[in-house]
Amino acid sequence: MATAHTDDHAVHISFDATQYFFAAKVDGTLATVLAELDACGFGGDEAADAVARYAPELTDLDSDKE
């Protein structure tokens, strides 16, 4: 289970990040993704933000804007 929060901690979510990593494996970028996450301590950087943006909870919010 992955967790994420906004910089101001106003929003916290927990989500299954398996699909994000599966997509990275299919794309052939898994090793790069894991190296970037490790380099930033798995948080506070664009690599971690990319995982959080993949969360279904956020995807659902984005589709509500349309």
N, C-alpha and C positions, 0 to 999 in steps of 0.2 A: 504494500500500500504506500502510495506517495502522498505527500502533503505539500500544500503551497499556500502562500498568503501574499496579499498586496504589500507594498512597501510600508504603508501606514498601518498595517495589521487590521484594517477594517473588514477584510474578507479573508476567511480561511476555508480551504477545501481539502478533502481527502479523496483520492481517486486511485484507480488501478491503472498504472502506467504501462502495463504489459503491451497494449496495442501500439504505443509510441515506439517501444523498443523492437517490436516485431516489424513495424514499418521500416525502421532504420536497418534491420537485418535484411529485409527484402531489397531495400535500396542499396545495400552494400556499404552503408555508412555507420554501422553499429560500432566498430572499433573507434572511429573518430568521435562519435557521440559520447561513448564511455570515457575516452581520454579527456574530452573537453569538460565533462561533468566532474571527473576526478580532479582536474586542474583547478576548478573553481570551488571545490569542496561540496559539490552537489547543491549549490545554492548561491543566490546573489549575483548571477551572471546571465548573459543571454542564453547559454546552453541550458540552464535550469529553467529559464522563462519559456523556452521552446517546449519543454516537457509539460509545463503547467498549461500552456495554451492548447495542448492536445487533449486536456481533460474534457470528458463529455459534458461536465457541468458548465464549462466555459463555452464549449461549442454550442450548447443549447441556448446560452445567453446571447451569443452572437447571432443565432438564427432568429431570435425574437426581435432583433433590430430591423429585419427586412420587412 
